[in-house]
């Protein structure tokens, strides 16, 4: 049997088992469904894959994985007693699905399915702490329903000392989710209330950054505390989340407001791109195959913003233009690392097409064919208004409308 046919049969049988409500569901079945969805998302990118990720998320809700530490409401406990080791495995499954929901909907430009307020599942490792005064169940760590309390959650994670980078990853993923949500709402209508939320959320990110351990944001491996290569790699992923979240929040307002605020945001967007490039420069390719390639979604906005800066505001600053070119090359090479293993980065990077387009901004939007290739279609010189228009009309890389444009060319 051809591997693709066997994979299709395995997919069908696994999800059919999940749908058979009333039967005892095992950890193995859910882990299998997670791996199959993960593989599809990164290897067969498209609208159907995002829908499959949504289906898996709703099944997790159905079995109460979002309420593992609320036993009166969790359907999983309706069948038999579950021991603590198995509960910990279910926790890991839930947080895996939480990340999958985050990445799949970020890439497709859709609202998230999981709501923070619906989660009553603790972060992992809560019962295996080094601090005897910080033991479960009284001190189990939960994500807060509001992002303004995330810095306190982060402090508890650091105090607990177990699964440090894994749990910090959940915090930074939460920040990235909220940044994407606000950015999406901002470009849809830009009401004052969204702008006020963005202003407040910037403060939440600042609080989390300040609550991190000393030196956590440094791209270099901290050999003074004997940081392992694995821990360094896991930390870099979290730092990329933070830099991308800030980038999404400082993109210029729409329509462009000429004045100090606009130019301040414009300068901050370049700084965020430089921070992302600085992290990528320290990337250890040994861990590429063990990293979720969805991290490439952090690279695409940075590439776009760097190219916009290349064409607006730095015409007479050769040093800045040289640095922009260097950072762009580094980010493209980072995509190449993952493109050799997965289809998702190849979709993001796109393919070389004949230059059958005009130089107008409107034509650039209407005939985009590949998310990185399209960067070459931006006119050599841009006005502030054109920069705002390009950012406002940018589609998520796996948005259904964007994929439709790809297929039509």
N, C-alpha and C positions, 0 to 999 in steps of 0.2 A: 504494500500500500504506500502511496506517495505521502511524504511527511505532512504536506498541507492538508490532505484529506483526513489523515489521522488526527491532526490538530483540530480540524473542523468538527469531527465526531466527538472528540474529547470536550470541546467547548459546549456542544449541544447537550451532552450527557451531564456535564457539571452544572450548568445553569438550570437544567430541568430538575436536578436534585434539589437545588436551592428553592425552586418554586413549589416543591411538594410540601406545603405547609402541613404540620401535624406530625411529621417524622422527625426523629432526633437528628439534628445537624451536627456534624463533627468538625473539629478544628481543621482536619486534613482537607475536607471538601471546600471550606472557605478559603484556606490557603491556596488550594489549587485554582479556585476562581480568581483570586487576587493575581496570581502569577500569569494566568491566561489573559486577563484584562490588561495587565501591565505590558505583556508582550505585544498584544494587539495595538495598544496605544502608541507604542514606540516603533512598531514595525509596519503597521498598516494604518497610518494616520488618515483620519477622515471623519465626517459627521457621524457615521454609524458607530465608530469606536467611542466617540464621546458619549453617545447614547448608551453604549454598553457599560461604560464607567458609571453612568447615572443609574443604570439598572442594578449594578452591584452595590452602589451606595444605598439605594432604597431597600435592597434585601438586608443590608446591615441594619438599617432602621427597623425593618420588619422583625428581625430576631433580637432587637434591643441592644445591639452592640454599643450604641451611644449611651446606654444606661447600665453598664456592667456593675457600677457601684451604687445602683439604686434597685436592689433586688426585688422590691415589691412591684416594680414596673417592667423589669427586664424579662422578656419572653423566654430567653435562653434558659432560665432557671425553672421553667414550667415542667420539665421532664424528669430531671434527677439532680442530685447534688453535684456541683462542679468543684473540684479541688482547687487550691490556690494556684498551683503551677499552671493548670489549664486556663484559669482566669487570666493569668498574665499573658498567655499566648493569645487569648481573645483580645486583650488590650492592644497588643502589637498589631493584630489584624485591623482593629478599628483605626488606629493612628496611621496605618498604611493606607487605608481607604480615605482617611481625611486628607492625606497628601495627594492621593490620586484625584479626588474631587477638586482639590485646589488647582493642580496642574492642568487637568483636562478642561476645566471651565475657563481658566485663564487663557489657555491657548485657543479656545473657540470663541472667546468673548461673550460667554453666557453667564447668567447668575449662578452662584454656587447653590448646591442642594443642601449641604450641611450648614446648620445655623449654630453659632456658638452657644446660644442660650439653651439649645436642646441637648447639650452634651453633659452627661453625668458619669463619664468614664475617666478615671484618674490616669495621669501620665504613668509611664512604665517605671518599674523599679522602686515603687513607693514603700515596699515592705522590706527592702534590703539595704537600709541606710547605714552609713558609717557612724552617724551621730545617734547615740542611744536616746537622746531627748527628742528625736525627730522620727518617731515610728508610727506606723499605721495602726488602727484605721483613722485615728483622730487627725493626723497630720498628712493625710493623702493629698497629693497635689493635683489640682484641677485647673484647666484653662478657664479664665474668667469670662463672663458673658459680655464684658465691655473691654475694649482694648486699653482704656486708661488705667486698668489694674494689672496689665501684663508685666510691668516692671516688678511688682511685688511677687507675682508668680515666678518670675525669673530668679529673684533672690531666694525663694524657697527651693527652687531647683538646685541652685548653687550650694545652698546649705545642706540639702540632702546628699549631694555628692555622687549619686548613682545615675548611670545612663545620661551623663551630663550633656554631651553633644546631641544625643537623640532627642532629649526633651527640649533643649534650646532650639533644635530644628523645628519642633512644633510651635514654639513661640515665634520664631522668625517667619515660618510659613503663615501663621495667623496674621502677622503684620503685612506680609506680601498680599494675602487675600484681601485685606481691607484696603490696601493701597490700590489694588486692581479694581475693586468695587467702586471706590470713590473716583478713580480716573475714568472708569466707564460712564458713571453718572455725569461726570463733569463734561465730557465731550458730547454726551447726548443732549444736554439742555443747559448746563452751567447755571442753575439757579443759585441765588445767594446762600441758601441753606447748605448746599453742597460745598460751596467755597468755605463757609464757616466750619464745616466738618473737616475739611482738608487742613485748615489752619490748626484746629484742635488736634488732629491726628499727628501732625508733625511733632507736636509736643509729646505725644505718646511714644513715638519712635525715639526721640531724644532721651526720654526717661529710660527706655530699655537699653539704649546704647550706654548710658551712664551706669546702669546697674550691672553691666557685664563685668566679668573679671578683668583686672588690669592686663592690658596687652592683647585682649581677645580680638580686637579689630585689626591688629597688625597682620599683614599678609605673610610675613616670614614665620618659619617654624621656631617656636620658643624652646631652644635647646637648654636654656638656663633652668627650666622646670622639667627637663627631660620629656618634652612633648613628643610622643611617637609620631611617625609618619601618618599612621592611620588617623590619629586624633587631629593632626594638623589638617588633613584632607577633609575630615568631617566638619571642622571649624570653618574652613574656607567656604563650604557650601552655605553655611549659615550667614557668613559675612556677605556673600553675594546677594542673598535674600534682602539683607538690610540696605545695601547700596541700591538695589533695583527699586525697593519700596520708596526710597527717597527720590530716586530719579522720576518715578511716575508722579510724584506729588509736586515736583518743582517745574514740570513742563509748563511753558508759558500759558497764561489764561487765554480763553477764547471768547469773543474776538480779541485780538491783541490789544492790550492797553499800553499805549506808548507812555513810558515814564519809568521811574526808578524801580517800581515793583516788577515790571516786565523784564527789565534788564537784569535785575537781581536773580529772578528765576532762571533766566537764560544762562547766566554765569554758573549758577548752582547746578544746572543740568550738565554742563561740561565737566564740572568737578566730580559729579557722581559717575559719569562715564569713565573718567580717569581713574577713579577708585575701583571700578569694576575691572578695568584693564590691569591695574596693579595686582589685584587678586589672581587674575588669570595668569599673569607672568610667573606666579609662584606655584602654578598647578603641577602636580606630580602625575605624569601620564601613567604611572604604574597603577593608579586607582581609577583610571577612566572606565575600564570595563565593569567596575564595581559601583559606579555612580549612576544614579538615575539621569538618563540623558535629557530629561525635561529641564535640567538646569540650563540647557542651551536657550530656553525661553528667556533667560535673563540677559542673554547676549544680544538678541535681535533689537530690542529697543535702544540699547546702547549704540549699536552700529548705525541705526537710523539717525539718532540724535547727533552722533559724531559727523555724519555726512551733512546734516543740516548746518552744523557749525562750520563745516568746511566751506560752505557756500554763502554764509551770512554772518557778517560781523567781525571777521578776522582777516580781511583781504590784505592788510598791510602788516600783519604780524606773522612773519615767516616762521618764527620759533614755534608758535602755537599750531600753525598749519602742519609743520613737520611732526609735532607730537601727536596731532590728530591722526595723521597717516600711519604713524608707527602703532598707535593703539588700535586702529582699525585692523591692521595686519595681524596683530596678536589675537584679536577676537576671532578673526576668520580662521586662523590656525587652530584655535581652540575648538571651533566647530568641526574642523577637519578631523580632530582627534576622535570625536564621537561619530562622525559620518562614516568612518571605516567600519563601525560596528552596528549602527542603527539607521533605520530609514528616516526617523523623525528629524534628525539634524540635516539630512540631505534635503528633505522637504523645505526646511527652514532656509537652507542655503540656496536652494533653487538651482536652475540650470541656465547655461548661456544661451541666449536667444538672439536672433538677428535684430539689429536696431531699426525696427519698423514702427517708429513712433515719432511724434513731434516733440518739441521742447516745452510745451505749455504744461503748467501744473495740472490743469483739468485732464489732459490726455494721460498724464502720468498716473493719475488715480484710476481712470476708467479702464486702462489696458494692462494693469499690473499683472505679471505672470508668475513671478517667484519672489519670495519675500526678501531675499538678499540681492538677487540679480536686479531687482527694481531700484536698488539704491543708485545704480549707474544711470538711471533715467531722470534723476533730479537735475533741473537746469543748473548751469554753472554758477549763476548768480541768483540769489533769492532776496526778496524783500521780507520785512517783518511780517506783513500780512500773509505772504505765501507760506512762510514757516508755520504760522498759526493754522493755516488751512491744511497743510500737509499733516500736521500732528492730529488735528481734529478728525480728518478723514481716514486716518490709518486704521486698517482692520487688524484684528487679531490674526496670527498666522494660520490658524486652522478654522477661521470663521467660515461658515458655509458659503457665503457670498464670495469670499476670497478664493476658495477652492473651485467655485464655479468659473471664475475668471481664468483660473489655471487651465481648466479642462477645455475652455472655448478657444484657447490660442493654439 
